Amino acid sequence: MTAQVVVDVAGEGDLAASASGAVAADLGDAFVAARDAVLAAAPGDGVLIRCTTVDSPALTGAVTSLCRSLAREAAPRGVRVNAILATPDAEIDDLVAFLGSPASTMCTGAVLEAV
């Protein structure tokens, strides 16, 4: 059986973005994408990976909390939710491949940092 994998990618979130309200919009988009992915996934067969380029500690904390709470909500359906927090130059291909693979089936609510 092949898992349904949704990779949700967001842009940079620095202090100016936090002050302008862009962080709130980014988190709103993340929640909507996650909700839609969880509802669309067949039980036991879904993976949501949230990738965010972050420079703001506030956004890092918000994405971490969102990932972990969504993981708890989606776990009974067998849908895994994880996040990757990356610097702008980070290579995240291997992390995305790992989180979407059968090798990470016991991993949900994880927040990986790539530099």
N, C-alpha and C positions, 0 to 999 in steps of 0.2 A: 504494500500500500504506500502511495506517495503522499507525503504531507503537503498541505496547503501552506505556503510560506508567504507572508506579507512583510515587506521591508518598507518602513516608513522613514523617510529621510527629511530632516529639517535643516535650516541654515544656521548661521551664526547667531549667538545670543550674547552680546556684551552689555556693559552698563548702559550705554545709550539705548539699546533695544529694550532693556528692562524699564527704563524711564519712559519710553515712548509707548509702552503697552504692547510691543511686539511679542514679548514673552507670553503675555496672557493669550494672545492670538495663536501663538505656536502651541501652547498647551491645550487650547480649545481644539485646534486641528488634530493634535495627537490623540485626544480623547475620542473625537468623532471617528478617526481612522481605526482606532483600537476597537471601539464598539462595533463598527461595521464588520471588521475582520473577525471578531469573536462570534458574532451572530451568523456570519456566512460560513464559518468553518464547520466541517462535519465533526461531531463529537469524537475526541481522541485523535484528531488529525490536523490540528492547526498550530501554526507558529507565527507569532508577531514579533518582529525585531524593530525597535525604535532606534534610529541612528541620529544623533544630534551633535553638531559642532558647537561646543560651548566654551565661553570665556568668562561667564558670569557664575559665581557661586550660587546665587539665587536660582538660576535656571538649572544648574546641576542638581541641586536639592529637589527642585520641583519635578524634574524628569525622573529622578530616582524614586521619589515617593509615588508618582503616577505609575511607573513600571511595577513596583512591588504591590501596590493596591490592585492594579489590573490583573496581575498574576494570581493573586488570591481569589479574585472574582471569577477568572476564567478557568482556574484549575479544575473545578468540578465537571466542566465540559471537556476536559482533556486538552485544552488549548494552552500552549506555553507562551509567555510574554517575557521578553528580555530587552535590554537596552545596551547600546554602545555609545559612550561619550567619547568624542574624539577631538583632537586638535585639528586645525585646518589641513595640516600636511600629513596626517596619519593615514596609513594604508589599512583599511578595515575589511578588505575582501575575504581574507582567511577567517576572520572572526564571524562575518556574516555566514560564510559557508559552514563553519562549525555549528553555529547556533541553529541553522536550518537543517542540519543533518541528523540522522538517527543517533549519532554519537552523543548528542546533547539532550536526549529524551528526559533525563532526570533533572534538567536545568530549567527552572522557571523563576522569575523574579530577580534574575542576575543582572547586575549593572557592570559591564566591562568598560575599562578606561583604556583608550588607545592614544599613544603620544607619538 
